[in-house]
Amino acid sequence: MKKLITVLLLVIFQTYNAFGQLEGPVILTADKIEGNIQSSVKAIGNVTVHFDNATIKGNSLSYDNKTKIITISGNVFIEQPPVKLWCSSLKYNIATKKAEFYKVEGELSPTDFIKAEKLVKVSDKLWFAYNGTYTPCCCCCERPDWSIEAKEFKIKTGESFKGKWVAFDILSVPVIISPAISGPIVEKRTTGFLVPKFGYIKDQGITIKQPFYIVLGRSADLTLTYEKRFRDGNGESAKFRYVLSPYSKGNLYYYRIDSGNETNWQLDFKHSYFKSDYSYGNIKINIVSSRNFFTENGTTDVETITQQYTKSDITYSRLWNHAILNVNLVYLDSLDNSTDSIFQKLPEVNFYLMDIPIIKRLPLTFSINSDFTYFYRRVGFRGSRFNIEPAIRYTLFTGSLKNSFKLSNLISYYSISGNGTENIYRSLWKYEEKHFSNYRFSTGNLTVSVNPEISFNYVQNKDQSDIPDFDGTDIIEREKKITASLTTYFYKKEKQLAKLKIENGYNFYLEKEPWETWNIDAELTPNSRLTLREHLELNGNTKEISKVDSYVNFAGKKISLWINHYRSFVKEEKNDYIRWGTTLHINRYLTFSYSQRYDLQYNFDRERQYTLSINRNCWKGNISYHWIKSFDGTISYQIMLRIDLLKLGGYQYKYEGITAE
């Protein structure tokens, strides 16, 4: 009997079994074992097979030497983390290395649960299932939150799934039936219809988007989408994606909306080139027909709706050991004709020769920073600017003190074209000096880090009234300024408890108000639950407060609270807000959050938002209500529902509108 068991174990040991290559001894136990390994072997009663970290149990085991098939039947249980399966029988073919499971259920990975009439394992990653149910939700519940029923599944554990003749179930109740459905990653891309998306847009009513996916080869695809708006109009979009090489890829997107007698469209093109950290670039082109496009597509983002122009640009960077080249071409397309006063096109080339040692024994280096820019305006003049700034830097370490000195000469050349051509030349001497240090003191569990820094900046005093101001950087004010700052950190057992930073400067060229703004930043974190921050800006000449930003946050186990007071005394801004909010963890799945912004200057609520979120691991979602009140009393509101299904993608539904107070 002992010899029989040994021979049988060697046969199993030398095969690539259903769960991986064996690397340890195989132990087989049973109430009774009989037969001949040259023909067939049977094990009956309490059969258990142990190998590596795997265990297989069943009522009986048989091996047929002619067919090379091992069969385990009767209440079969297989466990090899992360796989854990129960089935009526298991077959494994030694010759083909194929494993088949019948009437099986269990988990293939922490996010792949299966119940099927038949399950076939091709590799550690790839499985096929027939007449079954698949879900990424925990299989411990009889009715998973969502699941897929299909005649045939192709499962790539931890990554994706694909099914044919599918029913999408919610709590085991079919709600959608489709010829095919798949997760975001599949081994082979297939042309066909994708899952439709439903939504609601203000003034347009209910919308349905039906995408169609087309494979254009190994490195390109196209998604065409038709959008039906039941109240007014329709839309069409096309997205083309391509890969030219391992370091070059891009996509082109076109979206057109037909509403009434008006047509609005958007064009986006993106291409990235990243050959290495030393050579990279990208192209971004964004064009819309008019501002009405954002209204028609239901956009509620304030920054998008109020933007003055669309921006397209091309950038490229090249790095060498001691040099950097940056090329940037920008085109601004005005949406409301407000950008005629600034540049519309801006190509710029910047070349920077990094610090190169002049004398090996001395920390003396030489550098050159240069750039060429051409400005073009839709109206008014156009011109070019060339800057070159050679510099010499000296760095010296004296104990814990780091000192650096830099002397440079900025040479600028302007060529302006208007009624004629005007050439302007400028030369400015500049000097920078910095001293920085760090001191640490420790006593018991408390450590204090003190970081003083002082700098001196000088810019030659020169008349620049003839210099054109292309982009706000051309006029360089005279400067003879000392800036000092002190930053102190407090640590307890290497964990930061507090931080205090004070900074100010004094400009000797300014006779009336030489002091700059005092900037004071304080942060206190006495424990992991409580955080306090304060930012204060104080006019160094009048001693008047110009800005206050106070923030307090408490994070408990079930509830977190925060409050923020922001006040700016700058005339251009004139805002004084108090913001507060809370997050309540109702249970392990549900979270409620609320935030509000109150305008202290005009004494009314400016903004509110309520959000209820749910996270069930295999899916998460939230429903939110958000409104913003304008100065004229109108209120813009939005109700949004978002659902993200694990491995199936996200879906978003919006309803928005405007109402009077």
C-alpha positions as CSV (number, residue, x, y, z in Angstrom):
1,M,0.0,0.0,0.0
2,K,2.8,2.4,0.9
3,K,4.4,1.8,-2.5
4,L,1.2,2.3,-4.3
5,I,0.6,5.7,-2.7
6,T,4.2,6.8,-3.4
7,V,3.9,6.0,-7.1
8,L,0.6,7.8,-7.4
9,L,2.0,10.8,-5.6
10,L,5.0,11.0,-8.0
11,V,2.6,11.0,-11.0
12,I,0.7,14.0,-9.6
13,F,3.9,15.7,-8.4
14,Q,5.5,15.6,-11.8
15,T,2.6,17.3,-13.6
16,Y,1.6,20.9,-13.9
17,N,-1.6,20.7,-11.9
18,A,-4.6,23.0,-12.0
19,F,-3.2,25.4,-9.5
20,G,0.4,25.9,-10.4
21,Q,3.8,24.2,-10.6
22,L,4.4,22.0,-7.5
23,E,7.4,22.9,-5.4
24,G,6.9,20.8,-2.4
25,P,5.8,17.3,-1.3
26,V,2.3,15.9,-2.1
27,I,0.4,14.2,0.7
28,L,-2.7,12.1,-0.2
29,T,-4.9,10.5,2.5
30,A,-8.1,8.5,2.0
31,D,-10.0,5.7,3.8
32,K,-9.2,3.3,1.0
33,I,-6.8,3.2,-1.9
34,E,-6.7,0.5,-4.5
35,G,-5.7,-0.3,-8.1
36,N,-2.5,-0.2,-10.2
37,I,-0.7,2.9,-11.3
38,Q,0.0,1.4,-14.7
39,S,-3.8,1.2,-15.4
40,S,-6.0,3.0,-12.9
41,V,-6.1,4.0,-9.2
42,K,-9.0,4.8,-6.9
43,A,-9.1,6.5,-3.6
44,I,-12.4,6.4,-1.6
45,G,-13.7,8.1,1.5
46,N,-12.4,11.4,3.0
47,V,-10.0,12.0,0.2
48,T,-7.6,14.9,0.9
49,V,-4.7,16.1,-1.2
50,H,-2.2,18.6,0.2
51,F,0.6,20.3,-1.8
52,D,2.3,23.7,-1.5
53,N,-0.4,26.0,0.0
54,A,-3.3,24.2,-1.7
55,T,-5.8,21.7,-0.3
56,I,-8.3,19.6,-2.2
57,K,-11.0,17.5,-0.5
58,G,-13.6,15.2,-1.9
59,N,-15.4,11.8,-1.5
60,S,-13.4,9.9,-4.1
61,L,-10.4,10.2,-6.4
62,S,-9.6,8.2,-9.6
63,Y,-6.8,8.2,-12.0
64,D,-6.9,6.6,-15.5
65,N,-3.5,6.1,-17.0
66,K,-4.9,5.6,-20.5
67,T,-6.7,9.0,-20.6
68,K,-4.2,10.7,-18.2
69,I,-7.2,12.2,-16.3
70,I,-7.4,12.6,-12.6
71,T,-11.0,12.9,-11.3
72,I,-12.1,14.0,-7.8
73,S,-15.9,13.8,-7.1
74,G,-18.4,14.4,-4.4
75,N,-18.5,17.5,-2.2
76,V,-15.2,18.8,-3.7
77,F,-13.6,21.7,-2.0
78,I,-10.5,23.5,-3.4
79,E,-8.5,26.1,-1.6
80,Q,-5.3,27.8,-2.8
81,P,-5.4,31.5,-1.9
82,P,-6.9,33.5,-3.5
83,V,-8.9,30.7,-5.1
84,K,-11.6,29.0,-3.0
85,L,-14.1,26.8,-4.8
86,W,-16.9,24.3,-4.1
87,C,-18.0,21.9,-6.8
88,S,-19.5,18.5,-7.5
89,S,-16.5,17.2,-9.4
90,L,-13.1,18.1,-10.7
91,K,-11.2,16.8,-13.7
92,Y,-7.6,17.4,-14.6
93,N,-5.8,16.1,-17.7
94,I,-2.1,15.5,-17.1
95,A,-1.4,15.6,-20.9
96,T,-3.2,18.8,-21.8
97,K,-2.8,20.5,-18.3
98,K,-6.5,21.5,-18.4
99,A,-8.7,21.6,-15.3
100,E,-12.5,21.4,-15.4
101,F,-14.9,22.1,-12.5
102,Y,-18.6,21.1,-12.6
103,K,-21.5,22.7,-10.7
104,V,-19.0,25.1,-9.1
105,E,-19.2,28.3,-7.0
106,G,-16.7,30.4,-5.1
107,E,-14.1,33.0,-5.6
108,L,-11.3,33.2,-8.1
109,S,-9.8,36.4,-6.5
110,P,-10.9,39.0,-4.0
111,T,-12.9,40.7,-6.8
112,D,-14.0,37.8,-8.9
113,F,-16.9,35.5,-7.7
114,I,-18.4,32.8,-9.9
115,K,-21.3,30.3,-9.9
116,A,-21.5,28.1,-13.0
117,E,-22.5,24.7,-14.4
118,K,-18.9,24.4,-15.7
119,L,-15.7,26.2,-15.1
120,V,-12.4,25.7,-17.1
121,K,-9.0,27.0,-15.9
122,V,-6.6,27.7,-18.8
123,S,-3.9,29.5,-16.7
124,D,-3.5,31.2,-13.3
125,K,-5.1,34.3,-14.8
126,L,-7.5,33.1,-17.5
127,W,-10.8,31.2,-16.8
128,F,-13.9,30.2,-18.8
129,A,-17.3,29.7,-17.3
130,Y,-20.5,28.4,-18.8
131,N,-24.2,28.9,-17.8
132,G,-23.3,30.9,-14.8
133,T,-23.3,34.1,-12.8
134,Y,-20.3,36.4,-12.3
135,T,-20.0,39.3,-9.9
136,P,-17.2,41.3,-8.2
137,C,-19.4,41.6,-5.1
138,C,-18.8,39.3,-2.1
139,C,-20.4,35.9,-2.7
140,C,-21.3,35.5,0.9
141,C,-24.7,37.0,0.2
142,E,-27.4,35.1,-1.6
143,R,-28.4,38.2,-3.7
144,P,-25.3,40.3,-4.7
145,D,-25.7,44.0,-5.3
146,W,-25.1,43.4,-9.0
147,S,-24.1,40.5,-11.1
148,I,-23.9,39.2,-14.7
149,E,-25.7,36.1,-15.9
150,A,-24.3,34.7,-19.2
151,K,-24.1,31.6,-21.3
152,E,-20.4,32.0,-21.5
153,F,-17.8,34.0,-19.6
154,K,-14.2,34.8,-20.2
155,I,-12.6,36.0,-16.9
156,K,-9.1,37.5,-16.4
157,T,-8.9,37.4,-12.6
158,G,-8.4,40.8,-10.9
159,E,-8.7,42.6,-14.3
160,S,-11.6,42.0,-16.6
161,F,-14.5,39.9,-17.8
162,K,-16.4,39.3,-21.0
163,G,-19.7,37.6,-21.5
164,K,-22.0,36.5,-24.3
165,W,-25.8,36.6,-24.1
166,V,-25.8,38.5,-20.9
167,A,-28.4,39.6,-18.3
168,F,-27.3,42.4,-16.0
169,D,-28.9,41.7,-12.5
170,I,-29.5,44.0,-9.5
171,L,-30.1,41.9,-6.4
172,S,-30.4,38.9,-8.7
173,V,-33.2,40.5,-10.7
174,P,-32.5,41.0,-14.4
175,V,-32.8,44.6,-15.5
176,I,-30.8,44.7,-18.8
177,I,-30.4,42.1,-21.4
178,S,-27.6,42.3,-24.0
179,P,-25.9,40.1,-26.6
180,A,-22.5,40.9,-25.0
181,I,-21.0,42.9,-22.2
182,S,-17.4,43.3,-20.9
183,G,-15.3,45.0,-18.4
184,P,-12.7,47.8,-19.2
185,I,-9.8,45.5,-20.0
186,V,-10.1,42.5,-22.4
187,E,-7.5,40.4,-24.0
188,K,-8.9,41.0,-27.5
189,R,-10.6,44.1,-28.6
190,T,-13.9,43.5,-30.4
191,T,-16.0,45.7,-32.7
192,G,-19.5,46.2,-31.4
193,F,-22.0,48.2,-29.4
194,L,-21.0,49.4,-25.9
195,V,-23.3,49.9,-22.9
196,P,-25.7,52.9,-23.5
197,K,-25.7,55.8,-21.1
198,F,-28.7,57.8,-19.9
199,G,-28.8,61.3,-18.5
200,Y,-30.8,64.5,-18.2
201,I,-29.7,68.0,-19.4
202,K,-31.3,71.3,-18.6
203,D,-33.6,72.5,-21.4
204,Q,-32.8,69.3,-23.4
205,G,-34.7,66.7,-21.3
206,I,-33.7,63.0,-21.2
207,T,-30.7,62.0,-23.2
208,I,-29.5,58.6,-24.4
209,K,-26.0,58.0,-25.7
210,Q,-25.3,54.9,-27.7
211,P,-21.6,54.3,-28.4
212,F,-20.2,51.9,-31.1
213,Y,-16.7,50.7,-30.8
214,I,-14.6,49.9,-33.9
215,V,-11.2,48.2,-33.9
216,L,-8.9,49.7,-36.5
217,G,-5.9,47.5,-36.0
218,R,-3.3,46.6,-33.3
219,S,-2.7,50.3,-32.4
220,A,-5.8,52.3,-33.2
221,D,-9.5,52.3,-32.5
222,L,-12.6,54.5,-33.0
223,T,-15.7,55.1,-30.9
224,L,-18.7,56.6,-32.6
225,T,-21.6,57.9,-30.3
226,Y,-25.1,59.0,-31.2
227,E,-26.9,61.1,-28.7
228,K,-30.7,61.4,-28.7
229,R,-32.2,64.4,-26.9
230,F,-36.0,63.8,-26.5
231,R,-36.8,67.5,-25.9
232,D,-34.7,69.2,-28.5
233,G,-31.9,68.2,-30.8
234,N,-29.3,65.4,-31.0
235,G,-25.6,65.0,-30.9
236,E,-22.8,63.0,-32.5
237,S,-19.3,62.4,-31.4
238,A,-16.2,60.5,-32.6
239,K,-13.1,59.6,-30.6
240,F,-10.0,58.3,-32.5
241,R,-7.2,56.8,-30.4
242,Y,-3.8,55.6,-31.7
243,V,-0.4,54.5,-30.6
244,L,2.6,55.2,-32.9
245,S,5.3,53.7,-30.7
246,P,5.9,52.7,-27.1
247,Y,6.6,56.4,-26.4
248,S,4.2,58.2,-28.7
249,K,0.4,58.1,-28.6
250,G,-2.6,60.4,-28.9
251,N,-6.3,60.9,-29.5
252,L,-8.7,63.1,-31.5
253,Y,-12.2,63.9,-30.3
254,Y,-15.0,65.7,-32.1
255,Y,-18.4,66.4,-30.5
256,R,-21.2,68.1,-32.4
257,I,-24.6,69.2,-31.0
258,D,-27.6,70.1,-33.3
259,S,-30.3,72.0,-31.4
260,G,-33.0,73.9,-33.2
261,N,-31.4,75.9,-36.0
262,E,-28.0,76.1,-34.2
263,T,-25.0,73.8,-34.4
264,N,-22.2,73.9,-31.8
265,W,-19.1,71.8,-31.8
266,Q,-15.9,71.1,-29.9
267,L,-12.6,69.7,-31.2
268,D,-9.9,68.2,-28.9
269,F,-6.6,66.8,-30.0
270,K,-3.9,65.4,-27.7
271,H,-0.6,63.8,-28.6
272,S,2.2,62.9,-26.1
273,Y,5.8,62.1,-26.8
274,F,7.8,60.7,-23.9
275,K,10.9,58.9,-25.2
276,S,12.8,59.4,-21.9
277,D,13.3,61.8,-19.1
278,Y,15.6,63.7,-21.4
279,S,13.3,64.1,-24.3
280,Y,9.5,64.7,-24.1
281,G,6.7,66.9,-25.4
282,N,3.0,67.1,-26.1
283,I,0.4,68.8,-28.3
284,K,-3.0,70.0,-26.9
285,I,-5.5,71.6,-29.2
286,N,-8.9,72.7,-27.9
287,I,-11.4,74.6,-30.1
288,V,-15.1,75.3,-29.7
289,S,-17.5,76.9,-32.1
290,S,-18.7,79.4,-29.4
291,R,-19.5,79.8,-25.8
292,N,-23.0,78.3,-26.5
293,F,-21.4,74.9,-26.8
294,F,-20.9,74.7,-23.0
295,T,-24.6,75.6,-22.5
296,E,-25.8,73.0,-25.0
297,N,-23.7,70.1,-23.5
298,G,-25.0,70.8,-19.9
299,T,-21.7,72.0,-18.4
300,T,-22.1,73.5,-15.0
301,D,-18.5,74.0,-14.0
302,V,-18.1,77.8,-13.3
303,E,-14.5,78.0,-14.6
304,T,-15.5,76.3,-17.9
305,I,-18.5,78.5,-18.5
306,T,-16.8,81.8,-17.7
307,Q,-13.5,81.2,-19.4
308,Q,-12.5,84.0,-21.8
309,Y,-10.8,81.8,-24.4
310,T,-9.8,78.3,-25.4
311,K,-6.1,77.4,-25.2
312,S,-4.1,75.3,-27.6
313,D,-0.4,74.7,-27.2
314,I,2.6,72.6,-28.3
315,T,5.5,72.0,-26.0
316,Y,8.8,70.2,-26.3
317,S,11.6,69.8,-23.8
318,R,15.1,68.4,-24.2
319,L,17.6,67.9,-21.4
320,W,21.3,67.4,-21.5
321,N,23.9,67.1,-18.7
322,H,24.3,70.9,-18.5
323,A,21.5,72.4,-20.6
324,I,17.7,72.5,-21.0
325,L,15.7,73.4,-24.1
326,N,12.0,74.3,-23.9
327,V,9.9,75.2,-26.9
328,N,6.3,76.4,-26.3
329,L,3.7,77.6,-28.9
330,V,0.4,78.9,-27.5
331,Y,-2.7,79.9,-29.4
332,L,-5.6,81.6,-27.6
333,D,-9.0,81.7,-29.3
334,S,-11.3,84.4,-27.8
335,L,-14.8,83.3,-26.8
336,D,-16.1,86.8,-26.1
337,N,-13.6,89.2,-27.9
338,S,-12.2,90.2,-24.6
339,T,-8.7,89.0,-25.4
340,D,-8.0,91.4,-28.2
341,S,-5.9,93.5,-25.8
342,I,-3.5,90.6,-25.1
343,F,-1.5,88.3,-27.3
344,Q,-3.3,85.6,-29.3
345,K,-0.3,83.6,-30.5
346,L,2.9,83.1,-28.4
347,P,5.8,81.0,-29.7
348,E,8.6,80.9,-27.1
349,V,12.0,79.2,-27.2
350,N,14.0,79.0,-23.9
351,F,17.5,77.7,-23.6
352,Y,19.2,77.4,-20.2
353,L,22.8,76.5,-19.8
354,M,23.0,75.1,-16.3
355,D,25.8,75.9,-13.8
356,I,29.1,74.8,-15.3
357,P,32.2,74.8,-13.0
358,I,34.7,77.5,-14.1
359,I,37.6,76.5,-11.8
360,K,37.6,72.9,-10.4
361,R,39.0,73.9,-7.0
362,L,36.5,76.8,-6.5
363,P,32.7,76.5,-6.2
364,L,32.4,79.1,-9.0
365,T,29.9,78.3,-11.9
366,F,28.8,80.0,-15.1
367,S,25.3,79.8,-16.6
368,I,23.2,81.4,-19.4
369,N,19.4,81.7,-19.5
370,S,18.0,82.8,-22.8
371,D,14.6,83.0,-24.5
372,F,13.1,84.2,-27.7
373,T,9.4,85.1,-27.9
374,Y,7.2,86.3,-30.8
375,F,3.9,88.0,-29.9
376,Y,1.0,88.3,-32.3
377,R,-2.2,90.1,-31.5
378,R,-5.5,90.1,-33.4
379,V,-5.6,93.9,-33.2
380,G,-2.8,96.3,-32.4
381,F,0.9,95.8,-32.7
382,R,3.0,92.7,-32.9
383,G,6.6,92.1,-32.1
384,S,9.4,89.9,-30.7
385,R,11.5,89.8,-27.6
386,F,14.9,88.3,-27.1
387,N,16.4,87.9,-23.6
388,I,19.9,86.6,-22.7
389,E,21.2,86.6,-19.1
390,P,24.7,85.3,-18.4
391,A,25.5,84.8,-14.8
392,I,28.2,83.8,-12.4
393,R,27.4,82.0,-9.1
394,Y,29.5,81.3,-6.1
395,T,28.4,78.8,-3.4
396,L,30.1,78.5,-0.1
397,F,29.4,76.2,2.9
398,T,30.6,77.4,6.3
399,G,29.7,74.9,9.0
400,S,25.8,74.7,9.0
401,L,25.5,77.9,7.0
402,K,24.9,77.8,3.2
403,N,25.8,80.9,1.3
404,S,25.2,81.6,-2.4
405,F,26.0,84.7,-4.5
406,K,24.9,85.4,-8.1
407,L,25.8,88.2,-10.4
408,S,24.0,88.5,-13.8
409,N,23.3,90.8,-16.7
410,L,19.9,90.8,-18.4
411,I,20.2,91.9,-22.0
412,S,16.9,92.4,-23.8
413,Y,16.2,93.2,-27.4
414,Y,12.7,94.2,-28.7
415,S,11.4,94.5,-32.2
416,I,7.9,96.0,-32.5
417,S,5.9,96.2,-35.7
418,G,3.0,98.7,-35.9
419,N,3.0,101.7,-38.2
420,G,6.7,101.0,-38.6
421,T,9.4,98.9,-37.0
422,E,11.0,100.0,-33.7
423,N,14.0,98.4,-32.1
424,I,14.6,98.7,-28.4
425,Y,17.6,97.6,-26.4
426,R,18.0,97.2,-22.6
427,S,20.7,96.1,-20.2
428,L,20.1,95.5,-16.5
429,W,22.6,94.3,-13.9
430,K,21.2,92.0,-11.2
431,Y,22.7,90.6,-8.0
432,E,21.3,87.9,-5.6
433,E,22.7,86.8,-2.2
434,K,21.2,84.1,0.0
435,H,22.2,82.7,3.4
436,F,20.4,79.7,4.8
437,S,20.9,77.4,7.8
438,N,19.2,74.7,9.9
439,Y,19.5,74.1,13.6
440,R,18.0,71.2,15.5
441,F,17.5,70.9,19.3
442,S,16.2,67.8,21.0
443,T,15.0,67.2,24.6
444,G,13.3,64.0,25.4
445,N,10.7,63.2,22.7
446,L,10.6,66.8,21.5
447,T,12.7,68.1,18.6
448,V,12.8,71.7,17.4
449,S,14.1,72.7,14.0
450,V,14.9,76.3,13.3
451,N,15.5,77.4,9.7
452,P,16.6,81.1,9.3
453,E,17.0,82.5,5.8
454,I,18.1,86.0,4.7
455,S,18.5,87.2,1.1
456,F,19.5,90.4,-0.7
457,N,18.3,91.2,-4.2
458,Y,19.5,94.1,-6.4
459,V,18.1,95.2,-9.8
460,Q,19.7,98.2,-11.4
461,N,17.7,101.4,-11.4
462,K,17.0,102.3,-15.0
463,D,14.4,104.1,-17.0
464,Q,12.1,101.5,-18.8
465,S,9.4,103.8,-20.0
466,D,10.1,102.7,-23.6
467,I,9.9,99.0,-22.9
468,P,6.6,97.4,-24.2
469,D,4.7,95.2,-21.8
470,F,3.8,92.1,-23.8
471,D,2.9,89.6,-21.0
472,G,3.4,91.4,-17.7
473,T,7.0,90.3,-17.3
474,D,8.8,92.9,-19.4
475,I,8.9,95.8,-16.9
476,I,11.4,94.9,-14.2
477,E,11.1,97.2,-11.2
478,R,14.3,98.5,-9.6
479,E,15.1,96.7,-6.4
480,K,17.5,96.9,-3.5
481,K,15.7,94.6,-1.1
482,I,16.5,92.5,2.0
483,T,14.1,89.6,2.7
484,A,14.3,87.6,5.9
485,S,12.3,84.6,7.0
486,L,12.3,82.3,10.0
487,T,10.6,78.8,9.9
488,T,10.4,76.7,13.1
489,Y,9.1,73.1,13.3
490,F,8.2,71.2,16.4
491,Y,8.3,67.4,16.3
492,K,7.3,64.7,18.8
493,K,8.8,61.3,18.1
494,E,9.5,62.5,14.5
495,K,5.8,63.5,14.0
496,Q,5.2,67.2,13.3
497,L,3.3,69.0,16.0
498,A,3.5,72.6,14.9
499,K,5.0,74.9,12.3
500,L,5.5,78.7,12.4
501,K,6.9,80.8,9.5
502,I,7.4,84.6,9.5
503,E,8.6,86.4,6.4
504,N,9.1,90.1,5.3
505,G,11.2,92.3,3.1
506,Y,12.5,95.9,3.0
507,N,13.1,97.7,-0.3
508,F,15.6,100.6,0.1
509,Y,14.5,102.1,-3.3
510,L,11.0,102.8,-2.0
511,E,11.0,105.9,0.2
512,K,7.3,106.0,1.2
513,E,6.4,102.4,1.8
514,P,9.7,100.4,1.9
515,W,8.3,97.5,3.9
516,E,6.7,94.6,2.1
517,T,3.8,92.5,3.4
518,W,4.4,90.4,6.6
519,N,3.4,86.8,5.9
520,I,2.7,84.7,8.9
521,D,1.8,81.0,8.7
522,A,1.0,78.9,11.7
523,E,0.0,75.2,11.8
524,L,-0.8,73.2,14.9
525,T,-1.5,69.4,15.0
526,P,-1.6,68.3,18.6
527,N,-2.9,64.9,17.6
528,S,-4.1,63.0,14.6
529,R,-7.7,64.2,14.9
530,L,-7.2,68.0,15.3
531,T,-5.6,70.4,12.8
532,L,-5.5,74.2,13.1
533,R,-4.0,76.5,10.5
534,E,-3.7,80.3,10.3
535,H,-2.5,82.5,7.5
536,L,-2.1,86.2,8.1
537,E,-0.9,89.0,5.8
538,L,0.0,92.3,7.5
539,N,0.9,95.5,5.7
540,G,4.5,96.3,6.8
541,N,4.0,100.0,6.5
542,T,0.5,100.7,7.8
543,K,0.4,97.6,10.1
544,E,-3.1,96.9,8.7
545,I,-4.3,93.3,8.1
546,S,-4.7,92.7,4.4
547,K,-5.7,89.0,4.4
548,V,-6.9,86.4,6.9
549,D,-7.3,82.6,6.3
550,S,-8.2,80.6,9.4
551,Y,-8.9,76.8,9.3
552,V,-9.9,74.3,11.9
553,N,-10.5,70.6,11.3
554,F,-11.6,67.8,13.7
555,A,-11.7,64.2,12.4
556,G,-13.4,61.8,14.6
557,K,-14.2,58.1,14.1
558,K,-17.8,58.7,12.9
559,I,-17.9,62.4,12.3
560,S,-15.5,65.1,11.1
561,L,-16.1,68.9,11.3
562,W,-14.2,71.8,9.6
563,I,-14.6,75.5,9.5
564,N,-12.7,78.1,7.5
565,H,-12.8,81.9,7.6
566,Y,-11.4,83.7,4.6
567,R,-11.2,87.4,4.4
568,S,-9.3,89.6,1.9
569,F,-9.1,93.4,2.3
570,V,-7.7,93.9,-1.2
571,K,-10.0,96.3,-3.1
572,E,-10.1,94.2,-6.2
573,E,-11.4,91.2,-4.3
574,K,-13.6,92.5,-1.4
575,N,-14.6,89.1,-0.2
576,D,-15.3,87.9,3.3
577,Y,-16.5,84.3,3.6
578,I,-17.0,81.8,6.3
579,R,-17.1,78.2,5.2
580,W,-18.0,75.1,7.2
581,G,-18.9,71.5,6.6
582,T,-19.2,68.1,8.1
583,T,-18.8,64.5,7.1
584,L,-20.8,61.8,8.9
585,H,-19.9,58.1,8.5
586,I,-23.4,56.6,9.0
587,N,-22.2,53.0,8.8
588,R,-19.5,51.0,6.9
589,Y,-21.2,51.8,3.6
590,L,-23.0,55.1,3.9
591,T,-21.4,58.6,4.3
592,F,-23.2,62.0,4.4
593,S,-21.4,65.3,3.8
594,Y,-22.5,68.9,3.9
595,S,-20.7,72.2,3.2
596,Q,-21.9,75.8,3.2
597,R,-20.3,79.1,2.3
598,Y,-21.7,82.3,3.8
599,D,-20.9,85.8,2.5
600,L,-20.2,88.0,5.5
601,Q,-20.0,91.1,3.4
602,Y,-23.5,90.9,1.9
603,N,-25.0,88.7,4.6
604,F,-26.5,85.8,2.6
605,D,-25.7,82.2,1.8
606,R,-23.5,81.9,-1.2
607,E,-23.3,78.2,-1.7
608,R,-24.5,74.9,-0.2
609,Q,-23.9,71.3,-1.1
610,Y,-25.4,68.0,0.2
611,T,-23.9,64.6,-0.7
612,L,-24.9,61.1,0.2
613,S,-22.2,58.5,-0.7
614,I,-22.3,54.7,-0.7
615,N,-19.3,52.4,-1.1
616,R,-20.1,48.7,-1.4
617,N,-16.6,47.8,-2.7
618,C,-17.9,46.2,-5.9
619,W,-19.7,49.5,-6.6
620,K,-19.9,53.0,-5.3
621,G,-21.9,56.1,-6.0
622,N,-23.2,59.3,-4.7
623,I,-26.2,61.7,-5.1
624,S,-25.6,65.4,-4.5
625,Y,-27.5,68.6,-4.5
626,H,-25.5,71.8,-5.1
627,W,-26.6,75.4,-5.5
628,I,-24.8,78.7,-5.9
629,K,-26.4,82.1,-5.4
630,S,-25.4,85.1,-7.5
631,F,-25.3,88.8,-6.6
632,D,-28.5,89.4,-8.5
633,G,-30.4,86.8,-6.4
634,T,-30.6,84.0,-9.0
635,I,-29.7,80.5,-7.9
636,S,-28.1,77.9,-10.1
637,Y,-28.7,74.4,-8.8
638,Q,-27.6,70.9,-9.8
639,I,-28.7,67.4,-8.8
640,M,-26.2,64.8,-9.8
641,L,-26.2,61.0,-9.5
642,R,-23.0,59.1,-10.1
643,I,-22.5,55.3,-10.1
644,D,-19.2,53.5,-10.5
645,L,-19.4,49.7,-11.1
646,L,-16.2,47.8,-10.5
647,K,-14.8,46.6,-13.8
648,L,-17.8,48.0,-15.7
649,G,-17.2,51.8,-15.6
650,G,-18.9,54.9,-14.3
651,Y,-22.3,56.5,-15.1
652,Q,-23.3,60.0,-14.4
653,Y,-26.8,61.7,-14.5
654,K,-27.4,65.4,-14.0
655,Y,-30.3,67.7,-13.6
656,E,-29.7,71.4,-13.4
657,G,-31.6,74.7,-13.6
658,I,-31.7,78.3,-12.6
659,T,-34.4,79.9,-10.4
660,A,-35.0,83.3,-8.8
661,E,-34.7,83.6,-5.0
